[in-house]
Amino acid sequence: MKREEGSRTEKPWTNGLRGINRDVAVFAFFLFLSFIFWYLNSLGKENETGIKYQVKYTNIPKERVITSEQPDELNLFLKGPGYSILKLKIFGKQAPLIIDFLKVNYKRSPGDKALSYYIVTSGLTKSLNVQIRSGCEITLIKPDTLFFTLDKVVANSAVIPENKSDNKKKR
């Protein structure tokens, strides 16, 4: 190839893979940088998400015990700024949410002779909002109802079901 004024002497493909690798690295860096800016921008907007929280039941009525299986987790669906949701997802799961039987309105299941009760979890939203302490609002709690059975505790830690019709038959 003859060298002319203002023209290149080397062929474009002689740079080879080294030039392509550098271009890919620069492209990847700016792609990553744009992702970071996009993510920070989206955190400032209103978002909705679901988070699982551990649950602890306290202040069960005296001389009673819960005999049925209770869920260990509740799914909370939250709406709020992305920064608050991110903070909850990272740091909020450390302490369990507390369902206090003294403050909860639990009702007896209709038509059941055993001591079966239920709690509608939509009535817990104010209490749980206070416990999670964030700028988020709870929009939905799943499961929507918690069912449980309260039985008497005997001195030797045995549980006696309180079904009066069974006691009459045994006599």
PyMOL commands that set and color helices and strands:
alter all, ss='L'
color gray80, all
select helices_A, chain A and resi 12-14+16-43+82-91+121-132+164-170
alter helices_A, ss='H'
color red, helices_A
select strands_A, chain A and resi 46-58+64-66+73-81+97-100+107-108+116-120+137-142+145-153+159-160
alter strands_A, ss='S'
color yellow, strands_A
deselect
rebuild
show_as cartoon
